[in-house]
Amino acid sequence: QVQLVESGGGLVQPGGSLRLSCAASGAISMMRSMGWERQGPEKQRELVARILSTGTTYYAESVKGRFTISRDSAKNTVNLQMYDLGPEDTAFYYCHVATPAKDYWGQGTQVTVSS
């Protein structure tokens, strides 16, 4: 089992920035990747960014150049630094961890971009 706790969401003005963090505990040695997904109003859940255990990163096209994912292996956390946020980034953001046995998701944190 892996437990995930997200933090860092909130309300930000367009053009602003936020940093999301996800702390993992439990069977963390089995994690193959950590990442973030989001689901906006009346939208399907989508991958935002992912970092593999090798350090390889993947980003959705819509966030490339604006978001940066990083992992602190010592603290078992994954962070998502978000810059130049726009209303289209408004969503519930979920931390995601993949293990060989199953996938895990956190409870989510709301990000709202509005003036």
N, C-alpha and C positions, 0 to 999 in steps of 0.2 A: 504494500500500500504506500501511496505517496500523498502527502497532504500539502496543499498549496494555499498560501495566503497572499492576496494582492493588496497593494496600497498605492496611493498617489493620484487617484483620479480627482476630478473636480470640474469646476467651471473656469473657463479661460476665454479671453477675447480672441477674435480672429487675428492670426499672426503671432499669437503667443506660443508658449511652450509648456510642456508638462513632462514629468518623468514618472513612469510606472515601475513598480518593483514587485517581484513575486518571490517569496521565500518558500523553499521546498524542504520538506522533512519526510522521514520515513525511508523507504527503499530507494534512496537517491542514487546509490551506486549503479542502479539498473537503468538510469535515465539515458536514452539515446539522443533525445533532443528536448529543448525547452523553447517555448515561443509564446506568441500572443495571437489571439484571434479576436475578432470584434463582430458585433451585430448591431447595426444601426436601426433606426425606426423603419419598420416595414421593409427590412432588407434581410437577405440571407446572411448567415454567419460566414465570415471569410477569414482567411489567413492574413495576418498583418506582417509578421516576421517570425523567423525561426532560426535558432542556432543549434547546430549539431554538436555532438560531443567532440568532434574533430575541430570545432571552431568555425566551420563553414556556415555562412549566413545566407538566408533567403529573405527577400522582401517582396511584398505586393508592389506591383508597378505604381500604384497610386501613392505609395509612401516613400518610394526610393528617393534618396537625396534629402529627405526631411526627417526620417526616423532612423534611429540607430539602436540595434539590439546588442546587448552585451551580457556576459555571464561572469559571475564571481564564483568560481568553483569552491573557494575556501569557505564562502558563506552560503553556498548553495542557493544563490539568488540569480534571477534573470531580470534585467532591466530594459526598459524601452524608453529611450529619450526621444521625445517628439518635439519637433520645431515647426514653425510656420503652419500652425494648425488652422484649419478652415472648418466651416460648418459641416462639410462632408465627412469630417472625422468624428463627428458626434456619434457615440455608440457606447455600448457596454463592452468593455474589454476583458477578455478572459485569458488567464494564464493557462498554458497547455504544456503537458509533459508526456512524452512518449516513452514507454518501456517495451521490452520484448513481449510482455504479457498483455498489457492493455494501455490505453490512454487515460490521462487524468486531466481534469479541468478545475480551476478555482471557482469561487463564487462569483467573481467578476467585480469590476469597478467601473463606475460611470464616468465618462468623459463627455462634457458638454462644451461646445465651442459656440459662443454667442456673444453679441455685443449688448 
